[in-house]
Amino acid sequence: MSLIKSGGSADMYLDLTLKRAGKVKGETVAAGHQNDIAVTGFNWGVGAAGDAVAGQSTGRRSYRQLTITKGLDSASTALMSAVATNDEVRSAKLSVRKAGGEQQDFFSITLEKARVATYDIDVDHDGNPVERITLSFQKVAVEYRTQSATGQLGGSCTFTDDLT
């Protein structure tokens, strides 16, 4: 999956709960996502080694860690602590919804048996702090829900995998 950035046609939120520390509280006030972490972008994917000549898969699937990009907020120090203490992520759900109007989540990635593997902070070209965290995981579930032109949610398409 390529990097998707918020501020355009989608709003994104991360609902993250740690085993010992509990819910990591962000500053969002959006309906259905109160106290979630506002996400500005993410990157994730899966691949399988293959034989270029035969065109067949030769190896086991390989998942990239889920990379979340976000601004500095009340969740920042809790995320640093999660890395430092190796606190298990009980659940992490990244939700994407179309911006404006009747907002409904149409895409989600849910991770279980996960860890906050890295935390990085830098400053963008406008002088704003930008954080990147990566989440490693053992279980993943992806859901996409179709939407009509009027915004009504339709059926869902799902994918799940358990690496344990």
Number of C-alpha atoms within 10 A of each C-alpha: 9 9 13 18 17 21 12 10 11 19 22 26 28 25 20 22 18 21 13 12 13 13 19 20 20 23 14 17 12 13 9 12 17 15 20 23 25 27 25 22 20 21 16 17 12 10 12 12 12 13 10 9 6 8 8 11 13 12 11 10 11 12 16 15 20 20 21 23 23 25 18 16 15 14 20 20 11 17 20 17 14 23 18 13 10 13 19 19 24 17 19 23 19 23 21 23 18 19 15 10 8 10 17 20 20 19 19 20 20 19 26 18 18 20 23 26 19 17 19 11 15 11 11 10 7 6 8 11 14 15 20 19 21 21 20 19 25 14 16 19 15 16 16 17 16 13 16 8 6 8 14 12 14 12 8 12 11 12 10 12 11 12 11 7
